[in-house]
Amino acid sequence: MFLSSISLKNIRKHIDTKIEFSNKLNYIVGGNGVGKTTILESIYYLCTTKGCVTSTDSESVKIGEDGFRIEGNFSGITNDNVQVNYSQMENRKVYILNNKKVARYSTVIGRFPVVLLSPADHSITQGYPAERRRFVDSVISQASKTYLNLLIEYNRILKQRTLLLNRIREDGSKDLGELNAWNEKLVDTGAEIIMKRKNFITEFEYYVSSSYLKILSDKEKPQIHYYFLDGRCEDDLKNCFKLILDQKQEDEIWRGTNLVGPHRDDFILNINGISLKSYGSQGQHKTFQTALRFAEFFYLKDKTGVAPIFLLDDVFGELDAERAAAISNCLATVGQAFITLTDFGNMSFLKIGEYDRVIKISAEGKIAYA
């Protein structure tokens, strides 16, 4: 599967942009602020129904316009036309696949697998647990509809249980029969998510180690430890889950929030047994982030049988020459990739292949192929 072309209308600086892509490496080159990242975000919209830079669709609309339109054509086993239309006035986004409106966005996830490596990935290794959970959940969800549906159901349970906890607090009710029923649902669905995450980490560590080895030889050993349910439930998962819920019941009612479950878990990242978050250098953080994304690529490729589209936004500028050259060599082993650069200066390690494409964007937003 690869994206053969894209058309952008009124999305940030792109008024009416059309680009034809290679099914290999596509280098998107231009100065700061000309719209390179917007092209990657538009591809991400086509693959996932949502953007990857801004938190709301309205922020992507060109100033002075009502909405934006993205259209892309995918080629491969099947040929698919995708359109994403957003109206600011109606506050409405429509995702159209092969001329049919998609009612549930979740059905799109995994159809066009995509991996994004960007400076924002620092939040995975340096940020809060929610960022690491988001990374893990996004990888598994692209490979497994079952897991995605579990997450949707679990979030529904959390929402309903939060409403109930607040109602019990406000009413001072002593009848906890309804809460116990929601506790059962929380435990059953939550325990299944935890088991799938555990199995995923067991598999995924191999891909991370392999990717890390390609980038940094055998100088360092990356590790991922899944820390769930306060580290108290290695055995007899469901009963342990229920026990912790019982112990925190009064606190949950008093706070009106869910304090126990996989929505509070973390993934501890280590190098040679030492905490990356606490002691890692900036170079180690960037290498680990890069290894995670290459691991995601090869994991999804093996699980889905389809090579994901790989998006790399301003990656090489933050790396030393040795690591940058290693990553460049790794790119030769992927399928279609999109790499943004300001220029090719000091990047002699990049080797432009016969079927690769260099796409230049001028300050005026004009597209030229080199």
BELHU-V144050 format. One line per field, one symbol per residue. ss: DSSP state (@ for helix, = for strand, . for the rest). phi: phi as a letter, one per 20 degrees, with the letter a starting at -180 (. if undefined). Layout:
ss = ???
phi = ???
//
This chain:
ss = .==========..=======....=====......@@@@@@@@@@@@@........@@@@=.....=========....========....======..==...@@@......====.@@@@@@@@..@@@@@@@@@@@@@@@.@@@@@@@@@@@@@@@@@@@@@@@@@@@.....@@@@@@@@@@@@@@@@@@@@@@@@@@@@@@@@@@@@@@@@.....======.@@@.....@@@@@@@@@@@.@@@@@@@......@@@.======..==@@@@..@@@@@@@@@@@@@@@@@@@@@@@....=====..@@@..@@@@@@@@@@@.....=====...............=====.....===.
phi = .beebbcccldleeebdccddeedeceddrffneofffffffffgfecmcecdeecfffefggndeacccccddcqfcdcdcccdcdffelcdcdddlmcfefdfffegnfcgbccdbgffgffedefggffffffffffffebfgfgfffffffffgffffgfffffffemfdedfffffffffffffffffffffgfffgffgfffffffffecldfcdebcdedclmmdcfdlgfffgfffgffdgfffffembedcqffcfbcedcclndgffecffffffffffffffffggffffffemcfffddcdleffedfgffffffgffffeeeecccebeaeflcfffdefgdfcddddefenfdcdd
//
